[in-house]
């Protein structure tokens, strides 16, 4: 049985709780999360030792140990991307297939450093939002999309990724500029492409479902409500990655997504003004 190692900021969080069972089931028990490391214990959460005992996963005391013992590596910390570069540095020089949870990096510079580091050491690596693998997007006609209006829940800091990533995956990476048009409670960002196409993301509170309206050059429109089991598709995709060592998401897209998210945060300080992307 192949061993998966978790590396996290702290282990008592939703992704670390759910992924072990999902990965075991999706791999037909060919793979298991056997090792884990947590950088810190956090008030109000189970300690890393308590979490590991509850889950029956061996807690190791260093990232080095997890990298050494594991066949595949998963860097978590889904809501604290600021720690991703630190937590993934050794995994990315291991040569072992490594998945880094969303959001990949807090800024473009970090994303570029991490990708360069992985490439230097020939480490297969990718990062993604699970929403990328929603069946509604997979079945979507990508040619001729002129504009998109996307809505979803959450905070911009850690949930905008779930709207930006599908947009980049269907519209491409040639983003020229962004403009903030939202409020403190309802963030909104326009993503402008070099050829005049554009997309908007809107975060309308925790009760807002992921939805997307698309308009095509031909004049027709399409409306999507994301109801498929995108987490199931995402986990199946991760298993395929571990088996093949072939990253399913291009680094070019990952860099574009990190850039849009970083510049979106900056654009929030100067609403209704276009901000050019590097």
C-alpha positions in Angstrom: 0.0 0.0 0.0 1.3 3.4 -0.9 1.7 5.9 1.9 0.5 9.5 1.8 2.0 12.2 4.1 0.1 15.3 5.2 1.9 18.5 6.0 -0.2 21.2 7.6 -0.2 24.4 9.6 -2.5 22.7 12.1 -4.2 19.3 11.5 -7.6 19.8 13.1 -9.2 21.4 10.0 -11.9 20.3 7.5 -9.6 19.2 4.6 -7.3 17.1 6.8 -10.4 15.6 8.4 -12.1 14.5 5.2 -9.3 13.7 2.7 -8.0 10.5 4.4 -11.2 8.6 4.1 -11.9 10.0 0.6 -8.4 9.1 -0.6 -8.6 5.6 0.7 -12.0 4.9 -0.8 -11.1 6.5 -4.2 -7.9 4.4 -4.5 -9.7 1.2 -3.6 -7.5 1.2 -0.5 -4.3 1.1 -2.5 -3.3 4.4 -0.8 -3.6 5.6 2.8 -2.7 8.7 4.7 -0.2 7.2 7.0 1.8 10.2 8.3 1.1 13.7 9.3 3.0 16.8 10.5 1.5 20.0 12.0 3.5 23.2 12.4 1.5 24.5 15.3 -1.3 23.8 17.8 -4.1 26.3 17.7 -6.4 27.4 20.5 -9.9 26.0 20.2 -8.7 23.1 18.0 -7.6 19.6 18.8 -3.8 19.5 19.3 -1.9 17.8 16.5 -1.3 14.8 18.8 -5.0 14.6 19.7 -6.0 14.8 16.1 -3.5 12.1 15.0 -4.6 9.8 17.8 -8.3 10.3 16.8 -7.6 9.6 13.1 -5.2 6.7 13.6 -2.5 8.5 11.6 1.1 8.6 12.8 2.2 12.1 13.9 5.8 12.8 12.9 7.9 15.6 14.4 9.4 17.1 11.2 8.6 17.7 7.6 11.8 15.8 6.7 10.4 12.7 8.3 7.1 12.9 6.4 9.0 13.5 3.1 11.3 10.5 3.8 8.6 8.0 4.8 5.9 8.9 2.3 5.4 7.9 -1.3 3.1 11.0 -2.0 2.8 14.3 -0.3 -0.1 16.6 0.4 0.6 20.1 1.8 -2.6 21.4 3.3 -3.1 24.7 5.3 -6.0 25.5 3.0 -6.9 28.8 4.8 -3.4 29.9 5.5 -1.6 30.1 2.2 1.0 32.3 3.8 2.6 29.1 5.1 2.6 27.2 1.9 6.1 28.2 0.7 7.6 27.2 4.1 5.7 23.9 4.4 6.2 22.8 0.8 9.9 23.7 0.4 11.2 20.3 1.3 8.4 18.4 -0.5 9.1 20.3 -3.6 12.7 19.2 -3.7 11.8 15.5 -3.0 11.0 14.4 -6.5 7.8 12.8 -5.1 4.3 13.7 -6.4 3.1 16.7 -4.3 -0.3 18.3 -4.1 -0.5 21.8 -2.5 -4.0 22.7 -1.3 -5.8 25.9 -2.3 -4.9 28.8 -2.3 -1.5 27.9 -3.8 0.3 31.1 -2.9 -0.5 34.5 -1.3 1.1 36.3 -4.1 2.7 36.0 -7.6 6.3 36.1 -6.3 5.8 33.2 -4.0 4.0 31.2 -6.7 6.9 31.7 -9.1 9.5 30.7 -6.4 7.7 27.5 -5.5 7.2 26.5 -9.1 10.8 27.2 -10.0 11.9 25.2 -7.0 9.7 22.2 -8.0 11.0 22.4 -11.6 14.6 22.6 -10.5 14.2 19.4 -8.5 11.9 17.7 -11.0 9.1 17.3 -8.5 5.7 16.7 -10.0 3.4 19.3 -8.3 0.1 21.0 -8.8 -2.5 23.0 -6.8 -6.2 23.6 -7.5 -9.6 24.5 -6.2 -11.8 21.4 -6.1 -14.4 23.5 -8.0 -12.2 23.2 -11.2 -13.4 19.6 -11.4 -17.2 20.2 -11.2 -19.0 18.3 -13.9 -20.8 21.5 -14.9 -17.5 23.1 -16.0 -16.2 19.9 -17.6 -19.2 19.8 -19.9 -19.0 23.5 -20.7 -18.3 24.7 -24.3 -15.3 26.9 -23.9 -15.0 28.3 -27.4 -16.5 31.8 -27.9 -17.1 32.8 -24.3 -17.3 36.6 -24.3 -18.1 37.3 -20.7 -18.9 35.5 -17.4 -20.7 36.6 -14.2 -19.8 34.3 -11.3 -21.2 34.2 -7.8 -20.3 32.2 -4.7 -20.0 32.2 -0.9 -17.2 33.0 1.5 -14.5 35.6 2.1 -12.3 37.0 -0.8 -9.1 36.0 1.0 -9.7 32.2 0.9 -12.8 31.7 -1.3 -12.2 33.9 -4.3 -10.0 31.0 -5.6 -13.2 28.9 -6.1 -14.4 31.4 -8.7 -11.2 32.7 -10.2 -9.9 29.2 -11.0 -12.9 28.0 -13.0 -12.8 31.3 -14.9 -9.1 31.0 -15.8 -9.6 27.3 -16.7 -12.3 28.2 -19.3 -11.3 31.7 -20.5 -7.6 31.3 -20.4 -4.6 33.1 -18.8 -4.3 36.3 -20.9 -5.6 38.6 -18.2 -4.6 42.2 -18.6 -6.2 44.1 -15.7 -8.6 43.9 -12.7 -11.0 46.4 -11.1 -12.6 46.1 -7.6 -16.3 47.0 -7.6 -17.4 45.4 -4.4 -18.1 46.4 -0.8 -16.6 45.1 2.5 -19.4 42.6 2.8 -19.9 41.8 -0.8 -16.6 41.7 -2.6 -16.7 41.9 -6.4 -13.9 42.0 -8.9 -13.8 42.5 -12.7 -11.2 40.4 -14.6 -10.3 42.0 -17.9 -8.7 40.2 -20.8 -6.4 41.7 -23.4 -8.9 41.1 -26.2 -11.8 42.8 -24.4 -13.5 39.8 -22.8 -14.2 40.0 -19.1 -15.4 38.1 -16.1 -16.7 39.2 -12.8 -16.6 37.4 -9.5 -19.0 38.2 -6.7 -19.0 36.9 -3.1 -22.5 37.2 -1.6 -22.3 35.5 1.8 -22.2 32.0 3.0 -25.7 31.1 1.8 -24.9 32.0 -1.8 -24.4 28.9 -4.0 -21.7 28.7 -6.7 -23.4 29.8 -9.9 -22.1 31.2 -13.2 -23.8 33.0 -16.1 -21.9 32.9 -19.5 -22.5 34.9 -22.7 -21.1 33.8 -26.0 -19.9 35.7 -29.1 -22.7 34.0 -31.0 -25.3 35.8 -28.8 -26.4 32.8 -26.7 -26.2 32.5 -23.0 -25.8 29.7 -20.5 -26.5 29.5 -16.7 -24.8 27.0 -14.4 -25.6 26.1 -10.8 -22.8 23.9 -9.4 -24.5 20.9 -7.9 -22.2 18.0 -8.9 -19.9 16.1 -6.5 -16.9 18.2 -7.3 -14.9 17.0 -4.3 -15.4 13.4 -5.4 -14.1 14.3 -8.9 -11.2 16.3 -7.3 -10.1 13.4 -5.1 -10.3 11.0 -8.1 -8.1 13.4 -10.0 -5.5 13.5 -7.2 -5.3 9.7 -7.2 -4.7 9.8 -10.9 -1.9 12.3 -10.3 -0.3 10.1 -7.7 -0.4 7.2 -10.0 0.9 8.9 -13.1 3.1 11.7 -11.8 1.5 14.0 -14.4 0.2 17.3 -13.0 -3.4 18.0 -14.3 -3.1 21.8 -13.9 -0.6 23.8 -15.9 1.8 26.0 -14.0 0.9 28.9 -16.3 -2.7 28.7 -15.0 -1.5 28.5 -11.4 0.6 31.6 -11.8 -2.2 33.5 -13.5 -4.6 32.6 -10.7 -2.2 33.7 -8.0 -1.6 37.0 -9.9 -5.3 37.7 -10.2 -5.9 37.0 -6.5 -3.0 39.1 -5.3 -3.9 42.1 -7.6 -7.5 41.7 -6.6 -6.6 42.3 -3.0 -4.5 45.3 -4.0 -7.3 46.6 -6.2 -9.7 46.6 -3.2 -7.7 49.6 -1.8 -8.5 51.7 -4.9 -12.1 50.7 -6.0 -13.3 51.5 -9.6 -9.9 51.9 -11.0 -8.3 49.5 -13.4 -5.1 47.9 -12.1 -2.7 46.5 -14.7 -1.3 43.0 -14.1 2.4 42.3 -14.3 
